[in-house]
Amino acid sequence: MGFPLQESGEGEKMVFEEKKERCFSIELKSKAHLTNLTLADSSQENVLVEGTLGQLQHASLTDGVVIEVIGDKGVLRINLAKDEIREEKR
């Protein structure tokens, strides 16, 4: 499954595929930045991915539907619109 962005017919703008599920991608410059990858050997089938993106270089909302966090060691992308984010008071 690819990330939920695709080129439009014009080839210029990225567009969001309307889906109820949310997707993410993690791109690391080296496997050394991956600190933990756990695939559970149980009926629950849990998966844990942990690592470091390094120092924050840039964070943005792309095309109104993709949060992109860029570090010096990798990039995290999540398809999530700004209006779907709410601030939690702790």
C-alpha positions as CSV (number, residue, x, y, z in Angstrom):
1,M,0.0,0.0,0.0
2,G,1.5,3.3,-1.0
3,F,1.1,6.6,0.8
4,P,-2.4,8.1,0.1
5,L,-1.1,10.8,-2.2
6,Q,-1.1,10.6,-6.0
7,E,-0.3,12.9,-8.8
8,S,-3.3,14.5,-10.4
9,G,-3.9,14.4,-14.2
10,E,-2.2,17.7,-14.4
11,G,1.0,16.2,-12.9
12,E,1.5,19.3,-10.7
13,K,-0.5,18.9,-7.5
14,M,-0.7,16.0,-5.1
15,V,-4.3,15.1,-4.1
16,F,-5.7,13.1,-1.2
17,E,-7.4,9.8,-1.8
18,E,-10.6,9.9,0.3
19,K,-10.4,7.0,2.8
20,K,-11.6,6.5,6.3
21,E,-8.4,4.9,7.4
22,R,-5.3,7.0,8.0
23,C,-1.9,6.1,6.6
24,F,1.6,6.9,7.6
25,S,5.1,6.5,6.2
26,I,8.4,6.7,8.0
27,E,11.6,7.2,5.9
28,L,14.9,7.0,7.7
29,K,18.3,7.8,6.2
30,S,19.8,4.8,7.9
31,K,18.6,1.6,9.6
32,A,20.8,2.7,12.5
33,H,18.1,5.4,13.3
34,L,15.6,2.6,13.9
35,T,15.8,1.8,17.6
36,N,13.0,-0.8,17.9
37,L,10.9,-2.8,15.5
38,T,8.6,-5.3,17.2
39,L,6.3,-7.7,15.4
40,A,4.5,-9.6,18.1
41,D,4.3,-13.4,17.8
42,S,0.8,-13.6,19.3
43,S,-2.8,-13.5,18.2
44,Q,-3.0,-9.8,18.8
45,E,-0.5,-9.1,16.0
46,N,0.8,-5.9,17.6
47,V,3.5,-3.9,15.8
48,L,5.7,-1.3,17.4
49,V,8.0,1.0,15.4
50,E,10.4,3.4,17.2
51,G,13.3,5.4,16.0
52,T,14.6,8.9,15.7
53,L,14.0,11.6,13.1
54,G,16.9,13.5,14.6
55,Q,16.8,17.2,15.1
56,L,13.7,19.0,13.7
57,Q,14.4,20.7,10.4
58,H,10.8,21.5,9.4
59,A,7.2,20.5,10.1
60,S,4.3,21.4,7.8
61,L,0.8,20.6,6.6
62,T,1.1,19.7,2.9
63,D,-1.9,20.1,0.6
64,G,-4.1,20.5,3.7
65,V,-4.1,16.7,4.4
66,V,-0.5,15.5,5.1
67,I,1.4,16.4,8.3
68,E,5.1,16.1,7.4
69,V,7.8,16.2,10.1
70,I,11.3,16.4,8.7
71,G,14.3,15.7,10.8
72,D,18.0,15.5,9.9
73,K,17.7,11.7,10.1
74,G,14.3,11.0,8.5
75,V,10.8,12.0,7.6
76,L,7.4,11.1,9.1
77,R,4.3,11.6,7.1
78,I,0.7,11.1,8.3
79,N,-2.4,11.8,6.2
80,L,-4.4,13.9,8.7
81,A,-6.2,17.2,7.9
82,K,-5.7,20.2,10.2
83,D,-9.4,20.2,11.2
84,E,-9.0,16.6,12.5
85,I,-6.5,17.7,15.1
86,R,-7.7,18.9,18.5
87,E,-5.6,20.3,21.3
88,E,-5.7,18.3,24.5
89,K,-5.4,20.1,27.8
90,R,-3.4,18.2,30.4
